Amino acid sequence: MSPTTPVQQSLNAGHCPVHFSFLPTMEDDEGSTKLVSTRTRIQHQKTRKREKEQIRRNKTFPFLKLPREIRDNVYRHLFKRPTGIVPTTNYLKRRLRPGEIHPQDSRRAWLKYRDATAVQLYQQYGYQWDYQRQTGYNIETGLPTRDWKPDEVRVVWATMPTPDEHENIQRALKDPRSPYASFGGVKSFINKRHNGRIEIINEEDLQSPGLTGLKFLRSCSQVAREGPEILYGENKFVFNTAGVHSKYSLSEMPYRIPGIPNVEVLHPSTQQIMLSVNKIFDTACYHPKFIKYDPLIDFLRRIGKKNAAFLKNVKLEGTFKTYHSGRKHEKLGFSSILSIHTIILNKVYPGLKILTLNIRNGKDIDGEPGLAPFWDDDVDDLSGKDDMEKIDVIVGKIVKGLPTLRELKLGEYRMWTRLGSSSDDGTINDGWEQFVKERYVKRVKENVKISGRAKVRTGGDGGVFTTGNHCVGGNLNGR
């Protein structure tokens, strides 16, 4: 009879000694405990962990159980704001700890010593509100809140006068810059357009927080697909090109800029335009200065082509007259930039509905506000056209290049400036605005007419001619 070991004696007795309780055990499917090796126990733990992770992943996010209409309302509460969003570089500050201060930081990090505290100013890509932008290095004001604390946001919109308002308008025209009405926190102003048409510009200050709910887009893949439709599709995005580009920026790699031809070709082909547009979204390659620093193109590259297709409301700002005779470092004019932006808007924004063009006053060579006397693309005035005729031609090309546009706005709504004014303090002909509206209405009527026509489909031995819920002629056997 072979001797038995202490472990075998304990197992035969139905219990395990205390000094052997560290041995690895595992419960089987029936719930009984059995002695296993360490490798088997570790493999079993990994399998159970994978099963739990799979169950967690397959579990539906409770938010997705809500109807789509309610989810869209939640997205609007998180992402939609009543004023325009300006993607741009923000100037921020942070306090430096004693160990972070370096002798060269005074030049490299822009240190300011206040009450023996080192403050570092730094730049970060972000956004600002349209009518409350950050001015220079004034980092105390002009930026949206970073928490859910609401901030005062200015909202401006235009309406057509009612018949009852004509009498008040006639009195207010004596002083166009003063509000003719103010009630309920809304101030109304008069704007007289080029063709004599009168608009009422309304202004109101609302309480709105910043876009602090963007992290919610990372909760699950379905939210990441649905949220951008509200974030990019129902907000107004503003891009200011005034003073951004040098007049030499188009000479670097022109084949990479949409609409700019090569040296040997006068007009770029459709294939070349599509290649240059698609190359905009390539984050791994080198980009010329125009593509790298343009605010609209930079924003597209950051959000991607898929999210860019959701944009429906865009506002472009720039300066037409940027050339001073005999001065260096001249800037690229708004006319040259708009020709490139029109191609990009047509190729990337298939759902663009509203476009606003606003002329901003540039800055003089010394940084003081001022207007340049010449157009950068017509310094010698060889075209023989005045400023309004040149702008009219530019706007006409934009309208023809964006056939799906629903609404065109010329000039921004600002209470302290001349509304709809150009760089020479004239007024823009708003005939193109009416043309865009009439073209859109005509297209809608044609679509309704086409959709209302009878549909022809083949079934069985003959065709079925259907109009609404009625069948006219044909064989009714087919489905």
Contacts in CASP RR format, 6 or more apart in sequence:
PFRMAT RR
TARGET T0000
AUTHOR 0000-0000-0000
METHOD contacts of the structure
MODEL  1
MSPTTPVQQSLNAGHCPVHFSFLPTMEDDEGSTKLVSTRTRIQHQKTRKR
EKEQIRRNKTFPFLKLPREIRDNVYRHLFKRPTGIVPTTNYLKRRLRPGE
IHPQDSRRAWLKYRDATAVQLYQQYGYQWDYQRQTGYNIETGLPTRDWKP
DEVRVVWATMPTPDEHENIQRALKDPRSPYASFGGVKSFINKRHNGRIEI
INEEDLQSPGLTGLKFLRSCSQVAREGPEILYGENKFVFNTAGVHSKYSL
SEMPYRIPGIPNVEVLHPSTQQIMLSVNKIFDTACYHPKFIKYDPLIDFL
RRIGKKNAAFLKNVKLEGTFKTYHSGRKHEKLGFSSILSIHTIILNKVYP
GLKILTLNIRNGKDIDGEPGLAPFWDDDVDDLSGKDDMEKIDVIVGKIVK
GLPTLRELKLGEYRMWTRLGSSSDDGTINDGWEQFVKERYVKRVKENVKI
SGRAKVRTGGDGGVFTTGNHCVGGNLNGR
4 12 0 8 1.000
6 17 0 8 1.000
6 20 0 8 1.000
7 20 0 8 1.000
10 16 0 8 1.000
10 17 0 8 1.000
10 20 0 8 1.000
16 23 0 8 1.000
23 35 0 8 1.000
24 35 0 8 1.000
24 36 0 8 1.000
24 37 0 8 1.000
24 38 0 8 1.000
24 40 0 8 1.000
24 41 0 8 1.000
25 33 0 8 1.000
25 34 0 8 1.000
25 35 0 8 1.000
25 36 0 8 1.000
25 41 0 8 1.000
26 33 0 8 1.000
26 34 0 8 1.000
26 36 0 8 1.000
26 40 0 8 1.000
26 41 0 8 1.000
26 44 0 8 1.000
27 33 0 8 1.000
27 34 0 8 1.000
28 34 0 8 1.000
36 44 0 8 1.000
61 219 0 8 1.000
61 220 0 8 1.000
61 222 0 8 1.000
61 223 0 8 1.000
63 71 0 8 1.000
63 74 0 8 1.000
63 219 0 8 1.000
63 223 0 8 1.000
64 71 0 8 1.000
64 220 0 8 1.000
64 222 0 8 1.000
64 223 0 8 1.000
66 74 0 8 1.000
68 226 0 8 1.000
71 226 0 8 1.000
72 226 0 8 1.000
72 230 0 8 1.000
75 226 0 8 1.000
75 227 0 8 1.000
75 229 0 8 1.000
75 230 0 8 1.000
75 231 0 8 1.000
76 230 0 8 1.000
76 234 0 8 1.000
78 211 0 8 1.000
78 213 0 8 1.000
78 214 0 8 1.000
78 216 0 8 1.000
79 211 0 8 1.000
79 213 0 8 1.000
79 214 0 8 1.000
79 227 0 8 1.000
79 230 0 8 1.000
79 231 0 8 1.000
79 234 0 8 1.000
79 235 0 8 1.000
80 230 0 8 1.000
80 231 0 8 1.000
80 234 0 8 1.000
80 235 0 8 1.000
81 129 0 8 1.000
81 153 0 8 1.000
81 208 0 8 1.000
81 210 0 8 1.000
81 211 0 8 1.000
81 235 0 8 1.000
82 153 0 8 1.000
82 155 0 8 1.000
82 206 0 8 1.000
82 208 0 8 1.000
83 129 0 8 1.000
83 130 0 8 1.000
83 131 0 8 1.000
83 132 0 8 1.000
83 153 0 8 1.000
83 154 0 8 1.000
83 155 0 8 1.000
83 208 0 8 1.000
83 236 0 8 1.000
84 129 0 8 1.000
84 130 0 8 1.000
84 131 0 8 1.000
84 235 0 8 1.000
84 236 0 8 1.000
84 237 0 8 1.000
84 238 0 8 1.000
84 315 0 8 1.000
85 127 0 8 1.000
85 128 0 8 1.000
85 129 0 8 1.000
85 130 0 8 1.000
85 211 0 8 1.000
85 235 0 8 1.000
85 236 0 8 1.000
85 237 0 8 1.000
85 238 0 8 1.000
86 127 0 8 1.000
86 128 0 8 1.000
86 129 0 8 1.000
86 130 0 8 1.000
86 133 0 8 1.000
86 237 0 8 1.000
86 238 0 8 1.000
86 239 0 8 1.000
86 240 0 8 1.000
87 125 0 8 1.000
87 126 0 8 1.000
87 127 0 8 1.000
87 237 0 8 1.000
87 239 0 8 1.000
87 295 0 8 1.000
87 298 0 8 1.000
87 299 0 8 1.000
87 302 0 8 1.000
88 125 0 8 1.000
88 126 0 8 1.000
88 127 0 8 1.000
88 128 0 8 1.000
88 133 0 8 1.000
88 240 0 8 1.000
88 295 0 8 1.000
89 123 0 8 1.000
89 124 0 8 1.000
89 125 0 8 1.000
89 126 0 8 1.000
90 123 0 8 1.000
90 124 0 8 1.000
90 125 0 8 1.000
90 126 0 8 1.000
90 127 0 8 1.000
90 128 0 8 1.000
90 134 0 8 1.000
90 143 0 8 1.000
91 121 0 8 1.000
91 122 0 8 1.000
91 123 0 8 1.000
91 134 0 8 1.000
91 136 0 8 1.000
91 137 0 8 1.000
91 139 0 8 1.000
92 121 0 8 1.000
92 122 0 8 1.000
92 123 0 8 1.000
92 124 0 8 1.000
92 139 0 8 1.000
92 143 0 8 1.000
93 119 0 8 1.000
93 120 0 8 1.000
93 121 0 8 1.000
93 122 0 8 1.000
93 139 0 8 1.000
94 119 0 8 1.000
94 120 0 8 1.000
94 122 0 8 1.000
95 117 0 8 1.000
95 118 0 8 1.000
95 119 0 8 1.000
95 120 0 8 1.000
96 105 0 8 1.000
96 109 0 8 1.000
96 111 0 8 1.000
96 118 0 8 1.000
96 119 0 8 1.000
96 120 0 8 1.000
100 118 0 8 1.000
101 111 0 8 1.000
101 118 0 8 1.000
102 108 0 8 1.000
105 111 0 8 1.000
105 118 0 8 1.000
105 120 0 8 1.000
109 120 0 8 1.000
109 121 0 8 1.000
109 122 0 8 1.000
110 120 0 8 1.000
110 121 0 8 1.000
111 118 0 8 1.000
111 119 0 8 1.000
111 120 0 8 1.000
112 118 0 8 1.000
112 119 0 8 1.000
112 121 0 8 1.000
113 119 0 8 1.000
121 137 0 8 1.000
121 139 0 8 1.000
125 302 0 8 1.000
127 144 0 8 1.000
127 211 0 8 1.000
128 134 0 8 1.000
128 142 0 8 1.000
128 143 0 8 1.000
128 144 0 8 1.000
129 142 0 8 1.000
129 144 0 8 1.000
129 153 0 8 1.000
129 154 0 8 1.000
130 236 0 8 1.000
130 238 0 8 1.000
130 315 0 8 1.000
131 153 0 8 1.000
131 154 0 8 1.000
131 156 0 8 1.000
131 414 0 8 1.000
132 141 0 8 1.000
132 142 0 8 1.000
132 153 0 8 1.000
132 154 0 8 1.000
133 142 0 8 1.000
134 141 0 8 1.000
134 142 0 8 1.000
134 143 0 8 1.000
135 142 0 8 1.000
144 151 0 8 1.000
144 209 0 8 1.000
144 210 0 8 1.000
144 211 0 8 1.000
145 151 0 8 1.000
145 209 0 8 1.000
145 210 0 8 1.000
145 212 0 8 1.000
146 210 0 8 1.000
146 212 0 8 1.000
147 209 0 8 1.000
147 212 0 8 1.000
148 209 0 8 1.000
148 212 0 8 1.000
149 209 0 8 1.000
150 207 0 8 1.000
150 208 0 8 1.000
150 209 0 8 1.000
151 207 0 8 1.000
151 208 0 8 1.000
151 209 0 8 1.000
151 210 0 8 1.000
152 205 0 8 1.000
152 206 0 8 1.000
152 207 0 8 1.000
153 205 0 8 1.000
153 206 0 8 1.000
153 207 0 8 1.000
153 208 0 8 1.000
154 203 0 8 1.000
154 204 0 8 1.000
154 205 0 8 1.000
154 206 0 8 1.000
155 203 0 8 1.000
155 204 0 8 1.000
155 205 0 8 1.000
155 206 0 8 1.000
156 201 0 8 1.000
156 202 0 8 1.000
156 203 0 8 1.000
156 204 0 8 1.000
156 413 0 8 1.000
156 414 0 8 1.000
156 415 0 8 1.000
157 201 0 8 1.000
157 202 0 8 1.000
157 413 0 8 1.000
158 191 0 8 1.000
158 199 0 8 1.000
158 200 0 8 1.000
158 201 0 8 1.000
158 202 0 8 1.000
158 413 0 8 1.000
159 199 0 8 1.000
159 200 0 8 1.000
159 202 0 8 1.000
160 199 0 8 1.000
160 200 0 8 1.000
161 169 0 8 1.000
161 198 0 8 1.000
161 199 0 8 1.000
161 200 0 8 1.000
165 200 0 8 1.000
168 180 0 8 1.000
168 181 0 8 1.000
169 180 0 8 1.000
169 190 0 8 1.000
169 198 0 8 1.000
169 200 0 8 1.000
171 180 0 8 1.000
172 178 0 8 1.000
172 179 0 8 1.000
172 180 0 8 1.000
172 190 0 8 1.000
173 190 0 8 1.000
173 192 0 8 1.000
176 189 0 8 1.000
176 190 0 8 1.000
176 191 0 8 1.000
176 192 0 8 1.000
177 189 0 8 1.000
177 415 0 8 1.000
178 189 0 8 1.000
179 187 0 8 1.000
179 188 0 8 1.000
179 189 0 8 1.000
180 188 0 8 1.000
180 189 0 8 1.000
180 190 0 8 1.000
181 187 0 8 1.000
181 188 0 8 1.000
182 188 0 8 1.000
185 204 0 8 1.000
185 205 0 8 1.000
186 202 0 8 1.000
186 203 0 8 1.000
186 204 0 8 1.000
187 202 0 8 1.000
187 203 0 8 1.000
187 204 0 8 1.000
187 415 0 8 1.000
188 200 0 8 1.000
188 201 0 8 1.000
188 202 0 8 1.000
188 203 0 8 1.000
189 200 0 8 1.000
189 201 0 8 1.000
189 202 0 8 1.000
189 203 0 8 1.000
189 415 0 8 1.000
190 198 0 8 1.000
190 199 0 8 1.000
190 200 0 8 1.000
190 201 0 8 1.000
191 198 0 8 1.000
191 199 0 8 1.000
191 200 0 8 1.000
191 201 0 8 1.000
191 413 0 8 1.000
191 419 0 8 1.000
191 420 0 8 1.000
192 198 0 8 1.000
192 199 0 8 1.000
193 199 0 8 1.000
193 420 0 8 1.000
193 427 0 8 1.000
193 430 0 8 1.000
194 427 0 8 1.000
194 428 0 8 1.000
194 429 0 8 1.000
194 430 0 8 1.000
194 431 0 8 1.000
195 429 0 8 1.000
195 430 0 8 1.000
195 431 0 8 1.000
197 430 0 8 1.000
201 413 0 8 1.000
201 415 0 8 1.000
201 419 0 8 1.000
203 413 0 8 1.000
203 415 0 8 1.000
211 231 0 8 1.000
214 231 0 8 1.000
216 223 0 8 1.000
217 223 0 8 1.000
217 224 0 8 1.000
217 227 0 8 1.000
217 228 0 8 1.000
217 231 0 8 1.000
218 224 0 8 1.000
228 306 0 8 1.000
228 307 0 8 1.000
228 310 0 8 1.000
229 310 0 8 1.000
231 310 0 8 1.000
232 303 0 8 1.000
232 307 0 8 1.000
232 308 0 8 1.000
232 310 0 8 1.000
232 311 0 8 1.000
233 310 0 8 1.000
233 311 0 8 1.000
233 312 0 8 1.000
233 313 0 8 1.000
234 312 0 8 1.000
235 313 0 8 1.000
236 313 0 8 1.000
236 314 0 8 1.000
236 315 0 8 1.000
236 354 0 8 1.000
237 299 0 8 1.000
237 311 0 8 1.000
237 313 0 8 1.000
237 314 0 8 1.000
237 315 0 8 1.000
238 314 0 8 1.000
238 315 0 8 1.000
238 317 0 8 1.000
239 295 0 8 1.000
239 296 0 8 1.000
239 299 0 8 1.000
239 314 0 8 1.000
239 315 0 8 1.000
239 316 0 8 1.000
239 317 0 8 1.000
240 295 0 8 1.000
240 317 0 8 1.000
240 318 0 8 1.000
240 360 0 8 1.000
241 294 0 8 1.000
241 295 0 8 1.000
241 296 0 8 1.000
241 316 0 8 1.000
241 317 0 8 1.000
241 318 0 8 1.000
241 334 0 8 1.000
241 337 0 8 1.000
242 317 0 8 1.000
242 318 0 8 1.000
242 319 0 8 1.000
242 331 0 8 1.000
242 334 0 8 1.000
242 360 0 8 1.000
242 361 0 8 1.000
242 362 0 8 1.000
243 318 0 8 1.000
243 319 0 8 1.000
243 322 0 8 1.000
243 331 0 8 1.000
243 332 0 8 1.000
243 362 0 8 1.000
243 363 0 8 1.000
244 293 0 8 1.000
244 294 0 8 1.000
244 295 0 8 1.000
244 331 0 8 1.000
244 332 0 8 1.000
245 289 0 8 1.000
245 290 0 8 1.000
245 293 0 8 1.000
245 294 0 8 1.000
245 331 0 8 1.000
245 332 0 8 1.000
245 333 0 8 1.000
245 337 0 8 1.000
246 289 0 8 1.000
246 329 0 8 1.000
246 330 0 8 1.000
246 331 0 8 1.000
246 332 0 8 1.000
247 322 0 8 1.000
247 323 0 8 1.000
247 330 0 8 1.000
247 331 0 8 1.000
247 332 0 8 1.000
247 333 0 8 1.000
247 376 0 8 1.000
249 288 0 8 1.000
249 289 0 8 1.000
249 290 0 8 1.000
249 293 0 8 1.000
249 332 0 8 1.000
250 257 0 8 1.000
250 260 0 8 1.000
250 290 0 8 1.000
250 332 0 8 1.000
250 336 0 8 1.000
252 288 0 8 1.000
252 289 0 8 1.000
252 290 0 8 1.000
253 288 0 8 1.000
254 260 0 8 1.000
254 261 0 8 1.000
254 262 0 8 1.000
254 263 0 8 1.000
255 262 0 8 1.000
255 268 0 8 1.000
255 272 0 8 1.000
255 276 0 8 1.000
256 276 0 8 1.000
256 279 0 8 1.000
256 287 0 8 1.000
256 288 0 8 1.000
256 291 0 8 1.000
257 276 0 8 1.000
257 288 0 8 1.000
257 290 0 8 1.000
257 291 0 8 1.000
257 340 0 8 1.000
258 268 0 8 1.000
258 273 0 8 1.000
258 276 0 8 1.000
258 277 0 8 1.000
258 280 0 8 1.000
258 340 0 8 1.000
258 343 0 8 1.000
258 344 0 8 1.000
258 347 0 8 1.000
259 268 0 8 1.000
259 272 0 8 1.000
259 273 0 8 1.000
259 276 0 8 1.000
259 339 0 8 1.000
259 340 0 8 1.000
259 343 0 8 1.000
260 268 0 8 1.000
260 340 0 8 1.000
261 267 0 8 1.000
261 268 0 8 1.000
262 268 0 8 1.000
262 272 0 8 1.000
265 272 0 8 1.000
268 276 0 8 1.000
273 343 0 8 1.000
273 347 0 8 1.000
274 347 0 8 1.000
277 343 0 8 1.000
277 344 0 8 1.000
277 347 0 8 1.000
277 348 0 8 1.000
278 305 0 8 1.000
279 285 0 8 1.000
280 287 0 8 1.000
280 291 0 8 1.000
280 297 0 8 1.000
280 300 0 8 1.000
280 301 0 8 1.000
280 344 0 8 1.000
281 300 0 8 1.000
281 301 0 8 1.000
281 304 0 8 1.000
281 305 0 8 1.000
283 301 0 8 1.000
290 297 0 8 1.000
290 340 0 8 1.000
291 297 0 8 1.000
292 298 0 8 1.000
294 337 0 8 1.000
296 314 0 8 1.000
296 316 0 8 1.000
296 341 0 8 1.000
296 344 0 8 1.000
297 344 0 8 1.000
300 308 0 8 1.000
300 344 0 8 1.000
300 348 0 8 1.000
305 348 0 8 1.000
308 348 0 8 1.000
308 349 0 8 1.000
309 348 0 8 1.000
309 349 0 8 1.000
309 350 0 8 1.000
309 351 0 8 1.000
311 349 0 8 1.000
311 351 0 8 1.000
311 352 0 8 1.000
312 349 0 8 1.000
312 351 0 8 1.000
312 352 0 8 1.000
312 353 0 8 1.000
312 354 0 8 1.000
313 353 0 8 1.000
313 354 0 8 1.000
314 345 0 8 1.000
314 349 0 8 1.000
314 352 0 8 1.000
314 354 0 8 1.000
314 355 0 8 1.000
314 356 0 8 1.000
315 355 0 8 1.000
315 356 0 8 1.000
315 357 0 8 1.000
315 358 0 8 1.000
315 409 0 8 1.000
315 412 0 8 1.000
316 338 0 8 1.000
316 341 0 8 1.000
316 355 0 8 1.000
316 356 0 8 1.000
316 357 0 8 1.000
316 358 0 8 1.000
317 358 0 8 1.000
317 359 0 8 1.000
317 360 0 8 1.000
317 412 0 8 1.000
318 333 0 8 1.000
318 334 0 8 1.000
318 337 0 8 1.000
318 358 0 8 1.000
318 359 0 8 1.000
318 360 0 8 1.000
319 331 0 8 1.000
319 333 0 8 1.000
319 334 0 8 1.000
319 359 0 8 1.000
319 360 0 8 1.000
319 361 0 8 1.000
319 362 0 8 1.000
319 372 0 8 1.000
319 423 0 8 1.000
320 333 0 8 1.000
320 334 0 8 1.000
320 335 0 8 1.000
320 359 0 8 1.000
320 375 0 8 1.000
320 387 0 8 1.000
320 390 0 8 1.000
320 391 0 8 1.000
320 422 0 8 1.000
320 423 0 8 1.000
321 333 0 8 1.000
321 371 0 8 1.000
321 372 0 8 1.000
321 373 0 8 1.000
321 374 0 8 1.000
321 375 0 8 1.000
321 376 0 8 1.000
321 387 0 8 1.000
321 423 0 8 1.000
321 424 0 8 1.000
322 330 0 8 1.000
322 331 0 8 1.000
322 332 0 8 1.000
322 333 0 8 1.000
322 334 0 8 1.000
322 362 0 8 1.000
322 372 0 8 1.000
322 375 0 8 1.000
322 376 0 8 1.000
323 330 0 8 1.000
323 372 0 8 1.000
323 373 0 8 1.000
323 374 0 8 1.000
323 375 0 8 1.000
323 376 0 8 1.000
323 379 0 8 1.000
324 330 0 8 1.000
324 365 0 8 1.000
324 372 0 8 1.000
324 373 0 8 1.000
324 374 0 8 1.000
325 373 0 8 1.000
325 374 0 8 1.000
325 379 0 8 1.000
327 365 0 8 1.000
329 365 0 8 1.000
330 376 0 8 1.000
331 376 0 8 1.000
332 376 0 8 1.000
333 375 0 8 1.000
333 376 0 8 1.000
333 377 0 8 1.000
334 359 0 8 1.000
335 375 0 8 1.000
335 376 0 8 1.000
335 377 0 8 1.000
335 390 0 8 1.000
335 394 0 8 1.000
336 376 0 8 1.000
336 377 0 8 1.000
338 357 0 8 1.000
338 394 0 8 1.000
338 398 0 8 1.000
339 397 0 8 1.000
342 397 0 8 1.000
342 398 0 8 1.000
342 401 0 8 1.000
342 402 0 8 1.000
345 352 0 8 1.000
345 355 0 8 1.000
345 402 0 8 1.000
346 401 0 8 1.000
346 402 0 8 1.000
350 404 0 8 1.000
351 404 0 8 1.000
352 402 0 8 1.000
352 404 0 8 1.000
352 405 0 8 1.000
353 404 0 8 1.000
353 405 0 8 1.000
353 406 0 8 1.000
353 407 0 8 1.000
354 405 0 8 1.000
354 406 0 8 1.000
354 407 0 8 1.000
354 408 0 8 1.000
354 409 0 8 1.000
355 398 0 8 1.000
355 402 0 8 1.000
355 405 0 8 1.000
355 407 0 8 1.000
355 408 0 8 1.000
355 409 0 8 1.000
356 408 0 8 1.000
356 409 0 8 1.000
356 410 0 8 1.000
356 411 0 8 1.000
356 412 0 8 1.000
357 395 0 8 1.000
357 398 0 8 1.000
357 408 0 8 1.000
357 409 0 8 1.000
357 410 0 8 1.000
357 411 0 8 1.000
358 411 0 8 1.000
358 412 0 8 1.000
359 411 0 8 1.000
359 420 0 8 1.000
359 421 0 8 1.000
359 422 0 8 1.000
359 423 0 8 1.000
359 428 0 8 1.000
361 369 0 8 1.000
361 370 0 8 1.000
361 371 0 8 1.000
361 423 0 8 1.000
362 369 0 8 1.000
362 370 0 8 1.000
362 371 0 8 1.000
362 372 0 8 1.000
363 369 0 8 1.000
363 370 0 8 1.000
364 370 0 8 1.000
371 423 0 8 1.000
371 424 0 8 1.000
374 381 0 8 1.000
375 381 0 8 1.000
375 390 0 8 1.000
378 390 0 8 1.000
383 390 0 8 1.000
385 393 0 8 1.000
387 422 0 8 1.000
387 423 0 8 1.000
387 424 0 8 1.000
387 426 0 8 1.000
388 422 0 8 1.000
388 426 0 8 1.000
388 427 0 8 1.000
388 428 0 8 1.000
388 429 0 8 1.000
391 422 0 8 1.000
391 428 0 8 1.000
391 429 0 8 1.000
392 429 0 8 1.000
392 432 0 8 1.000
395 408 0 8 1.000
395 410 0 8 1.000
395 428 0 8 1.000
395 432 0 8 1.000
396 432 0 8 1.000
399 405 0 8 1.000
399 408 0 8 1.000
399 432 0 8 1.000
399 435 0 8 1.000
399 436 0 8 1.000
403 439 0 8 1.000
405 436 0 8 1.000
405 440 0 8 1.000
406 436 0 8 1.000
406 437 0 8 1.000
406 440 0 8 1.000
407 433 0 8 1.000
407 436 0 8 1.000
407 437 0 8 1.000
407 440 0 8 1.000
408 432 0 8 1.000
408 433 0 8 1.000
408 436 0 8 1.000
409 433 0 8 1.000
410 420 0 8 1.000
410 428 0 8 1.000
410 430 0 8 1.000
410 432 0 8 1.000
410 433 0 8 1.000
411 419 0 8 1.000
411 420 0 8 1.000
411 421 0 8 1.000
411 428 0 8 1.000
412 419 0 8 1.000
412 420 0 8 1.000
413 419 0 8 1.000
418 425 0 8 1.000
418 426 0 8 1.000
420 427 0 8 1.000
420 428 0 8 1.000
421 427 0 8 1.000
421 428 0 8 1.000
422 428 0 8 1.000
454 465 0 8 1.000
454 466 0 8 1.000
454 467 0 8 1.000
454 468 0 8 1.000
454 472 0 8 1.000
455 466 0 8 1.000
456 463 0 8 1.000
456 464 0 8 1.000
456 465 0 8 1.000
456 466 0 8 1.000
457 463 0 8 1.000
457 464 0 8 1.000
457 466 0 8 1.000
458 464 0 8 1.000
459 475 0 8 1.000
459 477 0 8 1.000
459 478 0 8 1.000
459 479 0 8 1.000
460 475 0 8 1.000
460 477 0 8 1.000
460 478 0 8 1.000
461 475 0 8 1.000
461 477 0 8 1.000
462 474 0 8 1.000
462 475 0 8 1.000
463 473 0 8 1.000
463 474 0 8 1.000
463 475 0 8 1.000
464 471 0 8 1.000
464 473 0 8 1.000
464 474 0 8 1.000
464 475 0 8 1.000
464 476 0 8 1.000
464 478 0 8 1.000
465 471 0 8 1.000
465 472 0 8 1.000
465 473 0 8 1.000
465 474 0 8 1.000
466 472 0 8 1.000
END
